[in-house]
Amino acid sequence: MVLSGLGGLDTTINNVIVNNYIITGLDESTNYDFYLQSICDNNTSTWLGPFSSTTLDIDNDIISQKLYIYPNPNYKIFSIKSDLIVNSVSILDILGKTVEVLNPNKKLVEIDIRENPSGIYFLKINLSSGSTFTKKIVCK
């Protein structure tokens, strides 16, 4: 796999053979667009993208360590606990479709999505500090 176009840097990273790849040397709190291309046995796919990702702010990373989602995996009932107030939670399915949006405005949020199918979901969590985090959960 090849990664290219990080923030207009026209950087290409070859030989990425793992699912999670850490890229160093990027600026904090910066949005980067990138493209992906698969190269297997001399067959090359078309470029996919652009995809976007935002690097963390070191201060926000400390907040992230105080954001708990449990249990994970779960049976479609789980909790979000934070030292800060959770302003909103968007629940997205694996395809990125919004399943539910909550505005709890409290530090402990209990969520029940039993009416939805089992699978992987993403939580987009907005805290009172203005920080936004995306977390993955597995619902059995």
ABEGO torsion letter per residue (X at the ends): XBBBGBGGAGBBBBGBABABBBBBGBBBGBBBBBBBBBBBGGBBBBBBOBBBBBBBBAAAAAAAAABBBOBOBBAGBBBBBBABBBABBBBBBAAGBBABBBBAGBABBBBBAAABBBEBBBBBBBBAAGBBBBBBBBBX
